[in-house]
Amino acid sequence: MASARLYTDWLVSAGVERGLIGPREPDRIWSRHVLNCAVLSSVVPADATVVDVGSGAGLPGIPLAIARPDVRVTLVEPLERRTAFLDEVVAALELTNVRVLRGRADEVVDRCGGADVVTSRAVAPLARLMTWSAPLARIGGEILAMKGSSAAEEIERDRQAVANLGVGELSVLTVGDGVVDPPTYVIRGLVRSSGRAGRKGGKPTAKQRRTAR
Ligand SMILES: C[S@@+](CC[C@H](N)C(=O)[O-])C[C@H]1O[C@@H](n2cnc3c(N)ncnc32)[C@H](O)[C@@H]1O
């Protein structure tokens, strides 16, 4: 797909020059980053609104948006250097289904909360990640957090803290079998309520922050 190749070119050139991608990554950028994220598209529902928390250089949000023109993706990223890169890439690739929001996840709830799906990759340990992700999803929405092979252990460790945030039915999905090696592991959670501890203005309460540590 031309857009995916163009995105890869951006990552290995400007992405590396600006320090958003490690200098050792270019050789494996396609398999380990772009394809590894694009396979997430197989578990995102049709026509979903997606918020990608901590997008960095656009992963997994941009490969997802390229693979799935039916979904609308908001890339949330606090660092200006990274959102500047994202703005340029979105314009160059003419990705009409992507917008970029600068800010921390807890600062953008008013602007992009109520999403069908909240994605992330390599952003934070599960419990802390959920304090940022859950307020951005609608009740009945999904959290899809890309994780390494320790995904199941993270669930066991943080299950109670995550339940307190109103997120349940945690499971590990394996996607991209036969496409990427190793396959991509995704923790899926369903947002069942706004959380036992409640939230004020979409921000996690002090109790939720303590539980998530
Ligand atoms: C290790 S990078 C991962 C970037 C990208 N998801 C990837 O897989 O290449 C973590 C990213 O999360 C962002 N981040 C950190 N705290 C955040 C927060 N509270 N809300 C949103 N993004 C955050 C950082 O600025 C950084 O870009």
The ligand as an ORCA input file, in Angstrom:
! r2SCAN-3c Opt
* xyz 0 1
  C       7.611      4.810     24.447
  S       6.689      6.009     23.587
  C       5.695      4.997     22.535
  C       5.281      5.725     21.294
  C       4.451      4.908     20.303
  N       3.177      4.517     20.879
  C       5.223      3.692     19.833
  O       4.801      2.582     20.086
  O       6.271      3.870     19.181
  C       5.496      6.588     24.803
  C       4.752      7.817     24.341
  O       3.736      8.123     25.297
  C       3.681      9.528     25.452
  N       3.065      9.824     26.755
  C       3.651      9.805     27.981
  N       2.763     10.141     28.935
  C       1.582     10.384     28.305
  C       0.294     10.774     28.750
  N       0.030     11.007     30.049
  N      -0.676     10.934     27.838
  C      -0.420     10.697     26.517
  N       0.784     10.321     26.043
  C       1.776     10.169     26.918
  C       5.129      9.963     25.319
  O       5.274     11.332     24.992
  C       5.628      9.043     24.222
  O       5.477      9.609     22.933
*
